Amino acid sequence: MIELQGLTKRYGDRTAVDQLTFTVRPGVVTGFLGPNGAGKSTTMRILLGLDSPSSGDVRIDGKHYAQLSEPLKYIGALLDAKSVHGGRTAYNHLLCLAQSNRIPRRRVDEVLETVGLTAVAKKRSKGFSLGMGQRLGIAGALLGDPEILMFDEPVNGLDPEGIHWIRNLMKSLAAQGRTVFVSSHLMSEMALTAEHLIVIGRGRLLADTSMADFIAQNSRSYVRIRTPQVERLKDIMHQAGHPVVETGDGSFEIQDGDPAQLGELAAQHQLVLHELSPQRASLEEAFMQLTADSVEYHAGGAMGSGPSGVGALPNGGPEQPGQPVPAADGRDPQQPQWGAGWRNPGSGKGR
């Protein structure tokens, strides 16, 4: 179990983590989500004693990390797959970790087999691809057979087979009663893996809830209906007190409707239905809704011809009064173009 109580970390006048309090419990995969700069990596570093908190407390099975004499047997972590001596082979890297925590040598072979690196065990890690480096980092986390595992972006660089493997691995570890804490920006993957969510923004706790409750609380649900009897549908639903919203693609939406009740209502009136399907927002949509005010780094939108060369398009359009007429290729002659600072379109240079 991982316990945080009022955890705060400041760097000068910037607060990276602000009074975080939550518990990561065993038996489920807990997702740790937040926009870039939210404080996720800082929180994980403090958990492992790599950074010191400004205030507050964090404990691993009731102890501070520094109190664990052989920490790899308590908590295994993957924070940065590149933090490996490139001149060491995969086997020797894991062997060094094992010897530092009095882990039997045979365990090195076991975890190499588990992550699929047995064939390259004697190769130096500097020649590894990103995905192979991730697998080696995961092997290091598993080395001490710990009850607590913490992964930061574990699917980064993995191929589809590797993503499927790590997803099932985390689920199986949780099913064994272990604590699994995983941070990722891939919402689609988190939706398939995590059962519980911790969401932070600007260093503060935004949500500590189950996956199902998080989506339900931060998104709308509706029932989509398609029918060739459009006017009859509208009349029946209106009489039953169900407002119908046209979507423009030939379907209709009924907010917060019960699909079973709507289906029975249609059957009672012999209404022909081509579709009756409940719809709920994805984890990504719910996450975007909750963290909209916590995002620190915003992209500039469509690539245009603003002063920086990227981002904002000119206000208004060339058809508005007072705007110059665009050139034949559609460009605004009074605005610098994307790439104009380093390439002359007529010279052929830089292409």
Backbone hydrogen bonds, N-H to C=O, Kabsch-Sander energy under -0.5 kcal/mol:
donor,donor_aa,acceptor,acceptor_aa,energy
2,I,24,V,-2.0
3,E,59,R,-2.5
4,L,22,F,-2.7
5,Q,57,D,-3.0
7,L,20,L,-2.7
8,T,55,S,-2.5
9,K,17,V,-2.3
11,Y,14,R,-3.3
12,G,10,R,-0.5
14,R,11,Y,-2.0
16,A,9,K,-2.0
16,A,14,R,-0.7
17,V,9,K,-1.7
18,D,203,G,-2.6
19,Q,17,V,-0.6
20,L,7,L,-2.7
22,F,4,L,-1.0
24,V,2,I,-2.9
25,R,23,T,-0.7
27,G,178,R,-2.2
28,V,25,R,-0.7
30,T,28,V,-0.6
30,T,180,V,-2.9
31,G,29,V,-0.6
31,G,196,H,-3.1
32,F,182,V,-2.9
33,L,31,G,-0.6
33,L,198,I,-2.7
38,A,35,P,-1.9
43,T,39,G,-2.1
44,M,40,K,-2.2
45,R,41,S,-2.4
46,I,42,T,-2.2
47,L,43,T,-1.9
48,L,44,M,-1.4
49,G,46,I,-1.5
50,L,45,R,-2.5
51,D,45,R,-0.9
54,S,8,T,-2.3
55,S,8,T,-1.7
57,D,5,Q,-2.1
59,R,3,E,-2.6
60,I,63,K,-4.0
61,D,1,M,-2.9
61,D,59,R,-0.6
63,K,60,I,-1.6
67,Q,64,H,-1.8
68,L,65,Y,-1.9
69,S,67,Q,-0.7
73,K,70,E,-2.0
74,Y,71,P,-1.9
75,I,71,P,-3.0
76,G,148,I,-2.5
78,L,150,M,-2.4
83,S,80,D,-1.7
84,V,82,K,-2.3
86,G,84,V,-0.6
88,R,85,H,-1.8
90,A,120,V,-0.5
90,A,123,K,-1.6
91,Y,121,A,-2.7
93,H,89,T,-2.4
94,L,90,A,-1.9
95,L,91,Y,-2.4
96,C,92,N,-2.3
97,L,93,H,-1.6
98,A,94,L,-2.6
99,Q,95,L,-2.8
100,S,96,C,-1.7
101,N,97,L,-0.8
101,N,98,A,-0.9
102,R,99,Q,-0.9
103,I,98,A,-2.9
107,R,104,P,-1.5
108,V,105,R,-1.6
109,D,105,R,-0.8
110,E,106,R,-1.6
111,V,107,R,-2.3
112,L,108,V,-2.0
113,E,109,D,-1.9
114,T,110,E,-2.1
115,V,111,V,-2.2
116,G,112,L,-0.6
116,G,113,E,-0.6
117,L,112,L,-2.7
118,T,112,L,-0.7
120,V,117,L,-1.2
121,A,118,T,-1.3
123,K,120,V,-1.7
125,S,88,R,-2.6
126,K,86,G,-1.9
127,G,124,R,-1.5
128,F,125,S,-2.0
133,G,129,S,-2.3
134,Q,130,L,-2.0
135,R,131,G,-2.0
136,L,132,M,-2.2
137,G,133,G,-2.3
138,I,134,Q,-2.4
139,A,135,R,-2.1
140,G,136,L,-2.0
141,A,137,G,-1.6
142,L,138,I,-1.8
143,L,139,A,-1.0
145,D,142,L,-2.1
147,E,74,Y,-0.5
148,I,74,Y,-1.4
149,L,179,T,-3.1
150,M,76,G,-2.7
151,F,181,F,-2.5
152,D,78,L,-2.7
153,E,151,F,-0.6
153,E,183,S,-3.3
156,N,153,E,-1.3
158,L,155,V,-2.0
163,I,159,D,-2.5
164,H,160,P,-2.3
165,W,161,E,-2.1
166,I,162,G,-2.6
167,R,163,I,-2.1
168,N,164,H,-2.0
169,L,165,W,-2.4
170,M,166,I,-2.5
171,K,167,R,-1.9
172,S,168,N,-2.3
173,L,169,L,-2.4
174,A,170,M,-2.1
175,A,171,K,-2.2
176,Q,172,S,-1.1
177,G,174,A,-2.0
178,R,173,L,-1.8
179,T,147,E,-2.9
180,V,28,V,-1.1
180,V,178,R,-0.6
181,F,149,L,-2.8
181,F,179,T,-0.5
182,V,30,T,-2.6
182,V,180,V,-0.5
183,S,151,F,-2.9
184,S,32,F,-0.9
187,M,185,H,-1.3
190,M,186,L,-2.2
191,A,187,M,-2.4
192,L,188,S,-0.8
192,L,189,E,-0.5
193,T,189,E,-1.0
193,T,190,M,-0.5
194,A,190,M,-2.3
195,E,29,V,-2.6
196,H,29,V,-1.8
197,L,209,T,-3.2
198,I,31,G,-3.1
199,V,207,A,-2.6
200,I,33,L,-2.5
201,G,204,R,-2.3
203,G,38,A,-1.8
204,R,201,G,-1.9
206,L,199,V,-3.5
207,A,199,V,-1.8
209,T,197,L,-1.8
211,M,195,E,-2.5
214,F,210,S,-2.4
215,I,211,M,-2.1
216,A,212,A,-2.2
217,Q,213,D,-2.5
218,N,214,F,-1.3
219,S,216,A,-0.6
222,Y,279,Q,-2.1
223,V,254,I,-2.1
224,R,277,S,-3.0
225,I,252,F,-2.7
226,R,275,E,-1.8
229,Q,272,V,-0.5
230,V,228,P,-1.0
233,L,229,Q,-2.3
234,K,230,V,-2.2
235,D,231,E,-2.2
236,I,232,R,-2.5
237,M,233,L,-2.6
238,H,234,K,-2.2
239,Q,235,D,-2.3
240,A,236,I,-1.4
241,G,238,H,-1.2
242,H,237,M,-3.3
245,V,253,E,-2.5
246,E,244,V,-0.5
247,T,251,S,-1.9
252,F,225,I,-2.4
253,E,245,V,-2.8
254,I,223,V,-2.0
255,Q,253,E,-0.5
256,D,221,S,-2.3
257,G,254,I,-1.1
262,L,258,D,-2.6
263,G,259,P,-2.4
264,E,260,A,-2.2
265,L,261,Q,-2.3
266,A,262,L,-2.3
267,A,263,G,-2.1
268,Q,264,E,-2.2
269,H,265,L,-1.2
270,Q,267,A,-1.4
271,L,266,A,-3.1
272,V,270,Q,-0.5
274,H,226,R,-3.2
275,E,226,R,-1.4
277,S,224,R,-2.3
279,Q,222,Y,-3.4
281,A,220,R,-0.9
286,A,282,S,-2.2
287,F,283,L,-2.9
288,M,284,E,-2.6
289,Q,285,E,-2.0
290,L,286,A,-2.2
291,T,287,F,-2.6
292,A,288,M,-0.6
292,A,289,Q,-0.5
294,S,291,T,-2.0
295,V,291,T,-0.7
296,E,36,N,-0.6
298,H,296,E,-0.6
309,G,306,G,-1.8
312,A,310,V,-0.6
320,Q,317,G,-2.0
323,Q,320,Q,-1.8
327,A,331,R,-3.1
330,G,327,A,-2.1
335,Q,332,D,-1.6
340,A,337,Q,-2.7
342,W,339,G,-1.5
343,R,339,G,-1.7
347,S,344,N,-1.9
348,G,344,N,-1.0
351,R,348,G,-0.8
